[in-house]
Amino acid sequence: MYSLDINFLKDRPAYQPKLEKKSGIKLPTGNLTPVYIGVTLGLGFPVLVGAGLWFLQAKTSELEQAIAQLEDQSKKLDAEISNINKIKEQTAAFKAETQSLVTVFDQIRPWSAMLEDLRDRIPATVQIENVRQIPPTAATEGQPSPNPAGGIEITGLARSFDNVNDFLLSLQQSRFLKSSASRIITATLVDAPVQATARNGVTIKPPQVVKYTIQSSLSDVPASELIRELEQKGTVGLVTRIRSMQQTGVITR
């Protein structure tokens, strides 16, 4: 038969072998929330920084594209503005040339109308021998500039000095001439240009007449304001052109 030999002495604390203490990392115990927060922040901060850099790069690229588009638009606008300025300069030059032409055209005095006006104003006792155009005189200080078309000089014969004065007064009423510039230059008594006749052996001398010279400047009144007078003198072509330019606005009414 078998016998049980149990030694209970080994179960006593004194007989327990001493365990060697193992070295290692002790895990923290207690509330781990601050640890988790720290780990989360440590891992999340680089992610946030990376996302921020990516976002800034994307926005920078968008801004660079927008700036490039704005620069292109600015160049196009500069080119358009330059073209507009050129058009404005050309328009201004064209207007200046047109205005110069209109000014010259508006100072035209048709000789046919002026001679017709002289024929209507000359007294029966006055004769006209010659009518010629004279160049404009230089402007004097304090006086308005003379008409660039110049003036006219009328020479002829009259029965008396009073007849010459009457003719001058009639010319001063003409809208084709400048009243203040109309004046008698010369007026002298001369023998009438007819041959002496003899009757019964007596030579009859011709009567004396007044040989005169009258000068006047053309008026500054524009031709567009003389339409009625021009029509009355039969200047239809000029009146038609003036009215056509008034309709187009080149000459104001």
Buried (B, 14 or more C-beta within 10 A) or exposed (E): EEEEEEEEEEEEEEEEEEEEEEEEEEEEEEEEEEEEEEEEEEEEEEEEEEEEEEEEEEEEEEEEEEEEEEEEEEEEEEEEEEEEEEEEEEEEEEEEEEEEEBEEBBBBBBEBBBBBBBEEBBBEBBBBEEBEEEEBEEEEEEEEEBBEBBBBBBBBBBBBBEBBBBBBEBBBEBBBBBBEBBEBEEBEEEEEEEEEEEEEEEEEEEEEBBBBBBBBBBBEBBBBEBBEBBEEBEBEEBBEBBBEBBEEEBBEE
